[in-house]
Amino acid sequence: MVLPDPDRAGRRGPSAPGRRRARHRPARRRQAVLAVACALAVIAAALIVLGTWGANQAGPPPDPSGQAGLPATPGSYLGVYSPSAPSSYAGVTSFTSTTGVRPRLVVYYSGWQEPFQAGFAASAARHGAVPMVQIDPTDVSLTAIAAGRYDAYLTSYALAVRAYHRPVVLSFGHEMNAPWYSWGYLHTSPAAFVAAWRHIVTRFRQLGVRNVTWLWTVNVIQSQDGKTLRPAAWWPGRSYVTWVGVDGYYLEPSWRFASIFGPTIVALRELTPDPILIAETSATRAAGQAAKIPDLFAGVHTYGLLGFIWFNAVTSHDYQLTDPAAIAAYHRAAQAYPAPAS
């Protein structure tokens, strides 16, 4: 059992005026009152421990299967990222209007030390979607995270997620097997990443947070620069992961789902049978969006994946779904997609 913070418990003690009033009572009555007060203090401490930390949290984190309440039915998730998130839900509603498809997962990217965006999450819930947060520890020491130096932030974030009461998908340090982020392999060791990941998941579980689906997200190993590594060194273990995410894009006309994602899926299946979600994908116009969208849907079906997140933004390339032929292709493919599991 993990005890509550002693400073916080101390502030729950009797006030100074209450203690002064006790001095004027007879000795026996004072002893009886003190006995009752001690008993109440023990009960209160137990309630604090159970309410703040949750019961039976000793030992290693339990297997997360079923904790978040999200079904893992293959082919049941279509999602979108819009750059308006999380400050506004307008980009998501615009995507819905354009495609005629209501996403089941809506993504936003969060910097380290940023709070959980409960307002955006509430908007997602009103539209029948689940919020998915990619937490990016940019220029933050992962060793410091694992050592507990950011536990105050993690506690605040975890309690906010718990208070939301609905399912949330959380990912941390996505694409860690690539070199371009500060938590990637050129800057941070796999061991430091694994330790930080495990610490974060453990902290949430200690706080009784049971509405999180933990999404461990890698970049495809057959990337265009050839510098993305196989993901095994970053694997934190099945008891710390619910779903596995894969990021990859169609950038050339000749690229197909099997060549982009296939080798990474094979590598992941050597690590775990956990459900796989394409956590970031899109196709540029130069790659032929209208032709690539049916290939994307077919690939999800062929490999038995959960679904995919369409990255509807402009970064190094224009990934937005604006071409009428591509929009029509997306709508047709989505119409034939399985209905979401309840």
Salt bridges, closest charged atoms under 4 A:
ASP136 OD1 - HIS174 ND1 3.14
ASP151 OD1 - HIS199 NE2 2.64
GLU270 OE1 - ARG230 NH2 3.09
ASP274 OD1 - ARG238 NH2 3.07
GLU280 OE2 - HIS174 NE2 3.68
